Amino acid sequence: MLSSLDNKKFMNLKFENFVDTMDAESIFDKTKRLDEVLKSGILTGNEALGMVVLNKVQPYSKIKEKDGFIHGVIMLGSNSYLNLSTNRDVIRASKSALEKFGYGTGAVSNYAGISEIHKELEKRIAKFYNCEDAIVFPSGYGANVGIISALCSKNDIIINDSANHASIFDGCRLSGAQIKIYPHRNMEYLEKILSKIPSNQTGRLIITDGVFSMDGDIAPLDKIVELAKKYNCKVMVDDAHGIGIVGKSGKGSAQFCGVEDKIDLNVGMLSKAPGGLGGYCAAKREIIQYLRLYARSYFFSTALPVNIAAGLCESFKLINEDRAGRKELIKKTNYLKEKLKNSGFDTGNSQSAIIPVMIRNEAILFEMYDKLRKKGVYVNIVTYPATRRKECRLRLCAMKDLSYKQIDKAVDIISSLGREYKIIN
Ligand SMILES: Cc1ncc(COP(=O)(O)O)c(C=O)c1O
């Protein structure tokens, strides 16, 4: 444990203090400074680092803490909203491809890494969006970085919602394009930016999350599409948390907003509701063809294992036919949200399976996070750099297979801690 003097010193050490190399430091000295803080016993929100999950991620999961303590938790921290990562049919399809193709592809997609199952997955995704073609990347993060940096360059301008995912901002930076940001979902501000773009700057792209990953709300895509048309912009939507969940048949945020056929680049992640791994873009044939050659995270990265692609084909079949249990998930999500609201928590404007529980005090957040896990509820936390510190929160994800009893128990535990820390009365 640290002395109180050291304690004081460390209290002011935030994420950003470990980003830059300080005067007279080597590039590794900041890693030692961070190590000192992490070992000090001061709560930093990273207490689950070193924890492992001991079985399938399901509503009740067993975890081992870094000190070796093994215990069960009600799982409210998984993005496998529809439990497709443990679905019997999905696993059966994956196992059979594993036997036939082995467990690694051994090459990038443009060489020997691509199989008929990868092609089938791309076909299913294209059909899902009623698009001419689709491309599958080996990671979701890599999909955003690759797509944006392939299509945009120094002569272009990209306009982002401030709450877009980090991978989108990283792709924008890598592209070299001019980056503009509008406050979260603020359409007046977006129009202000668009109206000021010089008429000779014609390479224009608006990018937004469909369902926002930290807030669970949905982008006003109807308005965005309208503005894009007025100002001659292209539109890219990252619907990582929307596909399979929102919209009248689970087709995602564009369906929710009634603009299904108006999105130029339909991007999504295969790691959330589809339960696997990877990312994709569905669009016009020539755009996809271009991405296969110019998206460097595709061209220079080994293709997804075939068994993952096979499991995803099955997931997409279930999602496409709206047989993945979306309605049950929505019922349970609404039940969880209502219970939290009735307990007095601020759950923001969530319209999806992501439920923020606003805490707005980082020290309390870190303590609650640690205690919740130990009391048997696993949630994620969000603070800087994913959101502003004063907007820090617990981030809960509903799952289709949660029982109502598990939800009741989790809310009881969260509420009792909320009262202890005076977040609620
Ligand atoms: C909106 C959004 N985009 C992209 C990603 C990256 O996806 P993956 O984790 O599959 O790489 C995530 C995942 O956290 C996300 O929430």
The ligand as an SDF file (V2000), in Angstrom:
LIG
                    3D

 16 16  0  0  0  0  0  0  0  0999 V2000
  -19.5140    1.0380  -32.7750 C   0  0  0  0  0  0  0  0  0  0  0  0
  -18.3570    0.0890  -32.8220 C   0  0  0  0  0  0  0  0  0  0  0  0
  -17.6080    0.0260  -33.9340 N   0  0  0  0  0  0  0  0  0  0  0  0
  -16.5520   -0.8090  -34.0250 C   0  0  0  0  0  0  0  0  0  0  0  0
  -16.1890   -1.6320  -32.9930 C   0  0  0  0  0  0  0  0  0  0  0  0
  -15.0130   -2.5560  -33.1380 C   0  0  0  0  0  0  0  0  0  0  0  0
  -15.4700   -3.8530  -33.3130 O   0  0  0  0  0  0  0  0  0  0  0  0
  -14.6250   -5.1360  -32.8610 P   0  0  0  0  0  0  0  0  0  0  0  0
  -14.6180   -5.1540  -31.3480 O   0  0  0  0  0  0  0  0  0  0  0  0
  -15.3780   -6.2710  -33.4210 O   0  0  0  0  0  0  0  0  0  0  0  0
  -13.2570   -4.9840  -33.4170 O   0  0  0  0  0  0  0  0  0  0  0  0
  -16.9480   -1.6250  -31.8180 C   0  0  0  0  0  0  0  0  0  0  0  0
  -16.5960   -2.5330  -30.7000 C   0  0  0  0  0  0  0  0  0  0  0  0
  -16.3470   -2.2320  -29.6010 O   0  0  0  0  0  0  0  0  0  0  0  0
  -18.0410   -0.7340  -31.7250 C   0  0  0  0  0  0  0  0  0  0  0  0
  -18.7640   -0.6540  -30.6010 O   0  0  0  0  0  0  0  0  0  0  0  0
  1  2  1  0
  2  3  1  0
  2 15  2  0
  3  4  2  0
  4  5  1  0
  5  6  1  0
  5 12  2  0
  6  7  1  0
  7  8  1  0
  8  9  2  0
  8 10  1  0
  8 11  1  0
 12 13  1  0
 12 15  1  0
 13 14  2  0
 15 16  1  0
M  END
$$$$
